[in-house]
Amino acid sequence: MIRKRPIPTLTALAAFALLAAVSFAQDVTAADIAELKAMIEEAKTYANNSWIMTSSAIVLMMTAPGLILFYGGLVRAKNVLSVMMQSFFCMGLVSILWLVYGYSVALGDSESPYWGGLGKMFLAGVSSDTSEGLPEMTVMFFQLMFAIITPALITGAFAERFRFRALVPFILLWSTIVYFPLTNWVWGGGILAGGEWFGPHIEGLDFAGGTVVHISSGVSALVCALYLGRRRGYPGNEFAPHHLVISAIGAGLLWVGWFGFNAGSALAADSIASNAFAATHFSAAGAAVSWMVAEWITRGKPSLLGVISGVVAGLVGVTPAAGFITPVSGLIIGLVTGAVCFGAVTYLKPALKVDDSLDVFGIHGLGGMVGALLTGVFATVAVNDFFGEGAPVGGMDGNWGQVGTQALTIVITVLLAAVATLGILLLVDKTIGIRPSEEDEMTGLDLVDHGETGYHRLTAE
């Protein structure tokens, strides 16, 4: 018979009861104190585990329904299902890859600075036991949510012109070649986290995915958009979002889910998580306002599309910094990121003559770069003693060299994402073919790829 472990509340109550008893005892023994400490630590483990499991759920919500609704409303009605299908497919395929070998490659036990090895394939040795602290099973599942949403973000760049049959190998190869190794480089003790390699010693700061998620997906998105070329007929008025209402709902879900994304990355219900929670919110608020003001000044009217785009930009910008900065610094990062991303979408995109359908590079790519650099500026030991023993963390602490380290981390991430994505596109295009025919593109991928339509016209009997 398996003994049921006490729930956290009962454990905490027992600990307090023991504490009260001990305080009135005349002869407190070392064993009593040790038992008390053990019970308190057990209660902390349960609390941390509950928080990270909750965070995992709301990060998954960022993809479905958050990103699915956000992207779905921004495309034309004839492609709404194809865009939604792409995100749902990422949830399925990437989950399987993560279980089979992705987690092992990303966060395995290999001593190599380039990958985690294959020792944890099929989650070998990954335990849900809480006796040693936060269970590895919980960490594994939390990290899976990041692996799911990252390639799903890329799909926004080639929306309406990427065949589903080509998406299958693209997501498989991109996750394997770009995302899994990059995760190891940044969060698995690899070459961007102080790992030994033939080159400079790099220890970048990326609390929740500025490089791993946003720069990698944003740069890959730009490569995809350039490779595929413009949608047929673009630009034109017919490319306006078909349903801003559902996009706004999606953006709201992303804002809420991002608290799990950033604060959950503390992997504990502690002061760093609390700080990340607050910094995340104020950055989103600041970017929403700065994008709105910039649009109001340049276009004469503030739009809902602009505000929700600003929200996402602010959330992207604070992601690498959230657990290292104060809420005030979070607001500053949001204000800056919102303005920069507005400029990228409004001026840089037309200048490059690129059809990044849903502005993935302008918001996630550049937003992630701005956030990564500003992390080097605003990170402070007062929030997170990252390097230990009170050593300065960022520029505001006096460690301005961290800004250069952040820049080098960005460059390496950009090179990996750009080169690998181009190679994958060439391989898939030459073997399967990526772009639909002109007739199919004009018909819409909902019917062409999936044989269904998102909206049915009602006719009178």
C-alpha positions in Angstrom: 0.0 0.0 0.0 1.4 3.4 -1.0 1.3 5.9 1.8 -0.3 9.1 0.9 1.8 12.2 1.5 0.2 15.0 3.5 -1.0 17.9 1.5 1.0 21.2 1.9 -1.5 22.9 4.1 -1.6 20.0 6.6 2.2 19.8 6.5 2.5 23.5 7.3 0.0 23.3 10.1 1.9 20.4 11.6 5.1 22.4 11.4 3.5 25.3 13.2 2.0 23.1 15.8 5.4 21.5 16.4 6.9 25.0 16.6 4.4 26.0 19.2 5.0 22.8 21.2 8.8 23.3 21.0 8.5 26.9 22.2 6.9 25.7 25.4 9.1 22.7 25.9 11.7 22.6 28.6 14.1 20.3 26.9 14.3 20.9 23.1 16.4 18.3 21.4 18.4 18.6 18.2 16.1 15.9 16.7 13.0 18.1 17.3 14.6 21.0 15.5 15.8 18.9 12.6 12.3 17.4 12.3 10.8 20.9 12.3 13.2 22.1 9.6 12.4 19.1 7.5 8.7 19.7 7.7 9.1 23.3 6.7 11.2 22.4 3.7 8.7 19.9 2.7 6.0 22.5 2.8 8.1 24.8 0.7 8.6 22.1 -1.9 4.9 21.5 -2.1 4.2 25.2 -2.6 6.9 25.5 -5.3 5.7 22.5 -7.1 2.1 23.8 -7.0 3.2 27.2 -8.4 5.3 25.7 -11.3 2.5 23.2 -12.3 0.1 26.1 -12.3 2.5 28.2 -14.3 2.9 25.3 -16.8 -0.9 25.3 -17.4 -1.1 29.0 -18.0 1.9 29.0 -20.3 0.2 26.3 -22.4 -2.8 28.6 -22.4 -0.6 31.2 -24.2 -0.5 28.9 -27.2 -4.0 27.5 -26.9 -6.2 29.5 -27.0 -4.0 32.7 -26.6 -1.7 32.6 -29.7 -4.3 30.7 -31.7 -6.9 33.5 -31.3 -4.3 36.3 -31.6 -3.0 35.0 -34.9 -6.3 33.7 -36.1 -8.0 37.1 -36.0 -5.1 38.8 -37.8 -5.3 36.9 -41.1 -8.0 36.8 -43.7 -11.1 34.7 -43.1 -10.1 32.1 -45.7 -6.9 31.2 -43.8 -8.1 31.4 -40.2 -8.3 27.6 -39.7 -4.9 27.0 -41.3 -3.2 29.4 -38.9 -5.0 27.9 -35.9 -4.1 24.4 -37.1 -0.4 25.3 -37.2 -0.3 26.2 -33.5 -2.4 23.2 -32.5 0.0 21.0 -34.5 3.0 22.5 -32.7 1.4 21.5 -29.4 1.2 17.9 -30.6 4.4 17.3 -32.5 6.7 19.2 -30.2 5.3 17.5 -27.1 6.2 14.1 -28.7 9.6 15.2 -29.7 10.3 16.6 -26.2 9.4 13.3 -24.6 11.4 11.2 -27.1 14.6 13.2 -27.2 14.1 16.9 -27.0 14.3 17.2 -23.2 17.4 15.1 -23.1 19.1 17.2 -25.8 18.0 20.5 -24.2 18.5 19.8 -20.5 20.2 16.4 -20.2 23.2 15.4 -18.1 25.9 15.5 -20.8 29.1 17.5 -20.0 29.2 18.8 -23.5 28.8 22.6 -23.8 26.8 22.1 -27.0 24.0 19.6 -26.1 22.5 17.6 -23.2 23.1 14.2 -24.8 20.6 11.3 -25.1 20.8 9.9 -21.6 17.2 11.1 -20.8 15.5 9.9 -24.0 11.9 8.9 -23.3 12.3 10.7 -19.9 14.6 8.0 -18.6 15.4 8.8 -14.9 13.1 11.8 -14.8 11.4 11.6 -11.4 8.3 13.1 -9.9 9.7 12.5 -6.4 9.6 15.6 -4.1 12.0 14.4 -1.5 14.9 16.2 -3.1 13.0 19.4 -3.8 11.2 20.5 -6.9 10.6 17.3 -9.0 12.4 17.1 -12.3 9.2 16.0 -13.9 7.6 19.3 -13.1 10.6 21.2 -14.5 10.5 19.0 -17.6 6.9 19.8 -18.2 7.3 23.5 -17.6 10.1 23.7 -20.1 8.0 21.8 -22.6 5.5 24.7 -22.7 8.3 27.0 -24.0 9.3 24.5 -26.6 5.8 24.4 -27.9 5.1 28.1 -28.3 8.5 29.0 -29.9 8.0 27.4 -33.3 4.3 28.4 -33.2 5.4 32.0 -33.1 7.3 31.6 -36.3 4.2 30.6 -38.2 2.9 34.1 -38.0 5.6 35.3 -40.4 4.5 32.9 -43.2 0.8 32.9 -42.5 -1.4 32.3 -45.6 1.4 30.9 -47.8 3.0 27.9 -46.3 1.6 24.4 -47.1 0.7 22.2 -44.1 2.5 19.2 -45.6 5.7 21.3 -45.5 5.1 22.6 -42.0 5.4 19.1 -40.6 9.1 18.5 -41.4 9.9 22.2 -40.9 8.7 22.2 -37.3 10.4 18.9 -36.6 13.8 20.0 -38.0 13.7 23.5 -36.6 12.9 22.3 -33.1 15.7 19.6 -33.3 18.4 21.8 -34.9 17.7 25.2 -33.4 15.5 25.1 -30.3 16.7 22.1 -28.4 20.5 22.9 -28.6 19.9 26.6 -28.0 18.0 25.8 -24.8 21.0 23.8 -23.7 23.4 26.7 -24.5 21.4 29.2 -22.5 19.7 27.2 -19.7 21.6 23.9 -19.6 25.0 25.1 -18.8 26.1 25.4 -22.4 28.2 27.8 -24.3 26.1 30.9 -23.5 25.8 30.1 -19.8 29.5 29.8 -18.9 30.2 26.5 -20.5 33.7 25.7 -21.6 34.3 26.1 -25.3 36.9 27.3 -27.8 36.1 31.0 -27.5 35.4 33.8 -25.1 33.7 33.0 -21.7 30.1 34.0 -22.1 27.6 34.0 -19.3 24.5 35.8 -20.6 21.4 36.7 -18.7 18.1 35.3 -20.1 15.6 34.7 -17.3 12.6 33.4 -19.3 13.5 33.2 -23.0 14.6 36.5 -24.7 17.2 34.6 -26.7 15.8 31.1 -26.5 12.3 31.9 -27.5 11.9 35.4 -29.0 15.1 36.2 -30.8 15.4 32.7 -32.2 11.8 32.6 -33.5 11.9 36.3 -34.6 15.0 35.9 -36.7 13.8 32.6 -38.1 10.5 34.3 -39.0 12.4 37.0 -41.0 14.3 34.3 -42.9 11.1 32.5 -43.7 9.4 35.7 -44.9 12.3 36.7 -47.1 12.6 33.2 -48.6 8.9 32.8 -49.4 8.4 36.3 -50.7 5.2 38.3 -50.5 1.7 37.0 -50.4 0.1 37.3 -53.8 -1.6 40.7 -54.1 0.3 42.1 -51.0 0.1 44.9 -50.0 -3.5 45.8 -50.3 -6.6 46.6 -48.3 -7.8 43.0 -48.5 -5.0 41.9 -46.1 -6.5 43.7 -43.1 -7.3 41.5 -40.1 -10.6 39.8 -40.5 -11.6 39.6 -36.8 -9.9 42.0 -34.4 -12.2 41.0 -31.6 -10.8 37.5 -31.3 -7.3 38.9 -31.7 -7.9 41.2 -28.7 -9.1 38.2 -26.6 -6.0 36.3 -27.6 -3.7 39.2 -26.6 -5.5 39.3 -23.2 -4.8 35.6 -22.7 -1.2 36.1 -23.6 -0.8 38.9 -21.1 -2.3 36.6 -18.3 -0.3 33.6 -19.4 2.9 35.6 -19.5 2.9 35.7 -15.7 3.5 32.0 -15.7 6.0 32.3 -18.5 8.2 34.9 -16.6 7.4 34.5 -12.9 7.3 30.7 -13.2 10.8 30.8 -14.6 12.0 31.4 -11.0 11.2 27.7 -10.4 10.1 28.7 -6.9 7.3 30.7 -5.3 9.8 33.2 -3.9 10.8 36.9 -4.0 12.3 36.6 -7.5 9.1 35.2 -8.8 7.2 38.0 -7.2 9.5 40.6 -8.7 9.2 39.0 -12.1 5.5 39.0 -11.9 5.4 42.7 -11.2 8.0 43.7 -13.8 6.2 41.7 -16.4 2.9 43.6 -15.9 4.4 47.1 -15.8 6.4 46.4 -19.0 3.3 45.3 -20.9 1.5 48.4 -19.6 4.3 50.7 -20.6 4.6 49.2 -24.1 0.9 49.4 -24.7 0.9 53.1 -23.9 4.1 54.0 -25.8 2.9 52.1 -29.0 -0.4 53.9 -28.7 1.1 57.3 -28.3 3.5 56.8 -31.2 0.7 55.6 -33.4 -1.6 58.5 -32.3 1.1 61.0 -33.2 2.1 59.6 -36.6 -1.3 58.3 -37.8 -3.8 60.6 -36.1 -5.7 57.9 -34.3 -4.9 55.1 -31.8 -6.0 51.7 -32.8 -6.9 48.5 -30.9 -4.5 46.6 -33.1 -1.7 49.0 -32.1 -2.4 48.6 -28.4 -2.5 44.8 -28.4 0.6 44.7 -30.5 2.3 47.0 -27.9 1.2 44.7 -25.1 2.9 41.7 -26.8 6.0 43.8 -27.5 6.3 44.8 -23.8 5.9 41.2 -22.7 8.6 40.2 -25.1 11.0 42.9 -24.1 10.8 42.1 -20.3 11.1 38.3 -20.8 14.9 38.1 -20.5 15.0 40.6 -17.7 12.0 39.8 -15.5 13.8 38.0 -12.7 16.8 40.4 -12.6 15.1 43.9 -12.6 12.9 46.1 -10.5 9.3 46.9 -11.5 10.4 50.4 -12.4 13.0 49.1 -14.8 10.3 46.8 -16.2 8.2 49.9 -17.0 11.2 51.6 -18.7 11.9 48.5 -20.8 8.2 48.4 -21.8 8.2 52.1 -22.9 11.4 51.6 -24.9 10.4 48.3 -26.5 6.9 49.5 -27.5 8.4 52.5 -29.3 11.1 50.5 -31.0 8.7 47.7 -32.2 6.3 50.3 -33.5 9.1 51.9 -35.5 10.1 48.4 -36.8 6.6 47.5 -37.9 5.7 50.9 -39.3 9.0 51.9 -41.0 11.6 49.1 -41.1 9.2 46.5 -42.5 8.2 48.6 -45.6 11.8 49.6 -46.1 12.9 46.0 -46.3 9.9 45.2 -48.5 9.3 42.1 -46.5 5.9 40.5 -46.0 6.2 39.3 -42.4 2.5 38.6 -42.2 2.0 39.1 -38.5 5.1 41.1 -37.6 6.9 38.3 -35.8 10.4 39.8 -36.5 9.3 43.3 -35.7 7.8 42.4 -32.3 9.5 39.2 -31.2 12.9 39.4 -33.0 13.7 43.1 -32.4 11.7 43.2 -29.1 13.8 40.3 -27.8 17.0 42.0 -28.8 16.1 45.3 -27.1 15.0 43.4 -24.0 18.2 41.3 -23.9 20.4 44.4 -24.2 18.4 46.3 -21.6 18.7 43.3 -19.3 22.4 43.9 -19.3 21.7 47.5 -18.3 19.1 47.1 -15.5 19.9 43.7 -14.0 20.7 44.2 -10.3 22.0 42.2 -7.4 19.4 43.8 -5.3 16.8 41.6 -7.0 18.8 38.5 -8.0 22.3 37.6 -6.7 22.9 35.8 -10.0 26.7 35.6 -9.9 26.8 35.1 -6.1 28.5 36.8 -3.1 26.9 40.1 -4.0 28.8 40.5 -7.3 27.4 43.2 -9.6 25.0 41.8 -12.2 24.2 44.6 -14.7 25.3 48.0 -15.7 23.3 49.8 -13.0 25.4 47.8 -10.5 28.6 48.9 -12.3 29.0 45.8 -14.4 28.7 47.4 -17.8 30.6 44.6 -19.5 27.4 42.6 -19.1 25.9 44.7 -21.9 28.6 43.5 -24.3 28.1 39.9 -23.1 24.4 40.3 -23.9 25.2 41.6 -27.4 27.5 38.7 -28.1 24.7 36.3 -27.0 22.3 38.0 -29.4 24.8 37.7 -32.3 25.4 33.9 -31.7 21.6 33.3 -31.4 20.9 35.3 -34.6 23.6 33.3 -36.5 22.3 29.9 -35.4 18.7 30.8 -36.1 19.3 32.4 -39.5 21.7 29.8 -40.9 19.8 26.8 -39.7 16.4 28.1 -40.8 17.6 28.9 -44.3 19.1 25.4 -44.6 15.9 23.8 -43.4 13.8 25.8 -45.8 16.0 24.8 -48.7 15.8 21.2 -47.8 12.0 21.1 -47.3 11.3 23.2 -50.4 13.5 21.1 -52.7 12.0 17.8 -51.5 8.4 18.6 -50.7 7.7 22.1 -51.8 6.5 24.9 -49.5 4.5 27.5 -51.3 1.0 26.8 -52.6 0.1 27.5 -56.2 -1.4 30.9 -57.1 -4.8 29.4 -57.5 -4.6 27.6 -54.1 -3.3 30.7 -52.4 -6.2 32.8 -53.8 -8.7 30.1 -52.7 -7.3 30.0 -49.2 -5.5 27.3 -47.2 -8.5 26.4 -45.1 -10.1 24.7 -48.0 -6.9 23.7 -49.9 -5.1 22.0 -47.0 -7.8 21.1 -44.6 -11.0 20.9 -46.6 -13.0 23.1 -44.2 -13.9 26.7 -43.7 -14.1 28.8 -40.5 -17.3 30.6 -41.4 -20.4 29.3 -43.2 -22.9 31.7 -44.9 -26.5 31.1 -43.8 -28.9 31.2 -46.7 -32.7 31.5 -46.6 -34.7 28.4 -47.2 
